[in-house]
Amino acid sequence: MSDPRIDLPQGTLDLLILRTLALGPQHGWAISERIAEISEHRLQVQQGSLYPSLHRLERRGWIKARWKISENNRRAKYYDLTAAGRRQLEAQEDEWKRLTAAVALVLRGLRKA
Amino acid sequence: MWTDLRHRLRALFRRRTVEGELDDELAFHLERHIEKLVAAGESRAEAERRARTELGGIEPLKEDCRDARGVGLIESLVQDARYGLRVLRRSPGFTAVAIATLALGIGANTALFSVVNGVLLHSLPYPAPDELVALHESKPFFERGSISYPHFRDWQRLNQTFAAIAVGRRNGVSLTGLGSAEQLRADYVSSDTFALLRVAPILGRGFVPGEDEVGAAPVALVGEGFWQRKLGGAPDAVGKTLLLEGRSTLVIGVVPASFDVQAPGFRASDVYLPIGQWRNDLLLARSAGLGIHGIGRLKPGVTVEQARADLARVTRALAATYPDTDKDIGASVTPLREQLVGDVRPLLLVLSGAVGLVLLIACVNVANLLLARATGRTRELAIRGALGASRGRLARQLLTESVLLAIAGGGLGVLLAVWGTSSVLAALPMTLPHAAPSASTVASSFTPWRSRSSPVCSSAWRCAASRRPWPPCPASRRSRCHGVRSRSSATTRPGSGRPGGRGRRA
């Protein structure tokens, strides 16, 4: 049997969070929902690792947090991308593309051989 | 960079706010998730259960967030320290014995190292101190006898290995005509003294060659202390005259208070007078023993042996010229430091070796105490392990306790050392025959607080080093036997969802 869900490789969660926040400020729960939705429920963010990641990103100054009233009328902590975060996102995205392209090349090459 | 620091500081100092925010954030997450599940048709109770399971253990999650904030280590350190203090307070007997043992070991070491540092390692407070030697006349019955003034002049004129030679004679002189009459500490010195030690006057000038000849016009240098006390620290004190021994003497300069010469014949004084001013009928007698002693600065590259050979040549020549008075007269040349340290060196080295062993024994004893106690704490640590404390975490806690002991022992040790240093020094002067008069000044530079703080550094280093190798033994013992159990129990913890013993706040 094949489980459609994929475990996130190390380090990709940060990239996904930054990418999601590029669409606009969100709170933690919505971020994990958004990632699941966009990936058509193939990527499941471990909620246990989501918050530590958010806090780490905040400490690095890539995202900043603000308390706002949520869509269901409660106080929630919203995260937003900073300028540094935007730069970081571009860099990471670029790196990711190069990495996957390179890995794909190797896999193709091996198949031919 | 700045954001990072600000973030960490906020997490550290506004801990309660930050923790509250984290609670709110997680509570919001749970609620939102439960709402979603309920909307999808789950029962409220089932939704709550699932939401919690998916989030994983709340406490480990919080712990991870704390780590992400970058202050997890400090926070747990503070926590461990607090807990450690409580544990130590609960067993005062053990704590007292351990601290006292360490304090004795560290105190003895620090005290002795202070002395060794001051006596053996500290160089003399002058430029190029290795070129400095103490000079004496060796004559029958006196290995280090006093030098007569004519001999000094001959040595000065005939030697080839010295950059300069100077002599001094401690004395007292009377001061009149400036307030009430007073007996001053005085030092009769030859002209080269200050230049030789490379000490410059803070005001006016030093002696010039010839000023120390017998019959020269009376001049004097005054010490900074005397200048402040009697001359009001006035810059125009230079050029004034003082009535010293009833003779009007011109003040030509002020010697800094830091000038603290420690050599036979010399001492820090109120006034410094040229040796030629000393009115003593025997001054010009070749065979007189008037308590005059000398210092010399070797020419660069000249060894003490070469200087000895050189002066031996000079004294032999003098003995041939003046067979009556100079027949058995030689010159004694000793490195100044050796002269001051005397024969104490091997004694000090042996003593410091001995106290090193004492420290070693103290460490072994404390390590033993810790081990014995660890056996009694099996239960406590087993429980902590079962609650999910990792091996590293348990080891860190035990290490923190050990470090607390070490700090307390080290602190007490330094106090002991302050007292110990002075008592060692009180015992020393008897064996420091030539430095005896200056022992008090030596002492002041020995107290651990003053001598460039290096002994204190050394003791801090020692107390750190002394504890390092030992505590891990009990610590690793503990963590090894309970690591296994903690893991298995953590996996069976309901709702944790993350095997591997993550729950830490045991």
Interface residues (C-beta under 8 A of the other chain):
Chain A: H27 G28 W29 A30 E33 Q46 Q47 G48 S49 Y51 P52 S53 H55 R56 E58 R59 R60 G61 S70 N72 R74 R75 A76 K77
Chain B: T3 D4 H7 R8 E21 L22 D24 E25 L26 F28 H29 E31 R32 H33 E35 K36 E54 L55 G56 G57 P60 L61 D64 C65 D67 A68 R69 G70 G497 R498
